[in-house]
Amino acid sequence: MDSKTFKVPNIGCNGCVRTIQNEVALVPGVKSVKADLPTKMVTVNFEGGATWEAIKAKLVEIEYAPEEIAA
């Protein structure tokens, strides 16, 4: 299983957190999504058909574009 943690600068409320978690969970292969309001950080665990590109595309589609963190 792969994991990716990144910042979403425009998380502003618990509704944003729920939207990100619910929408990203719909990407086939995504196993878990955890968004944190205070830090604006999101961690996604995924496998199978899911790719970072597909997850990022979903985030852009719902207007929560990620800001990637250097590893």
Phi, psi and omega in degrees: 000141178260156178223144179221131177241135184205166180261141173240098188301333185263022169289119184236348183202174179295334175296321177298316180301312181297317180300312180299311183297316182291316184288316181293328178298339179283345179291123181303128180101346178284126182264325178203152178222129178229114176252141183239117183298309183300320183265346184062025180260146179231135174240129179239130173253130185212160178203185176061235185283349183286140175230159176300323180298318180293320179294315179298319179298320178296317179297318178295318180301321181267010174068036172233062183300134181280153172247110186289143180260133178295136183286000000 
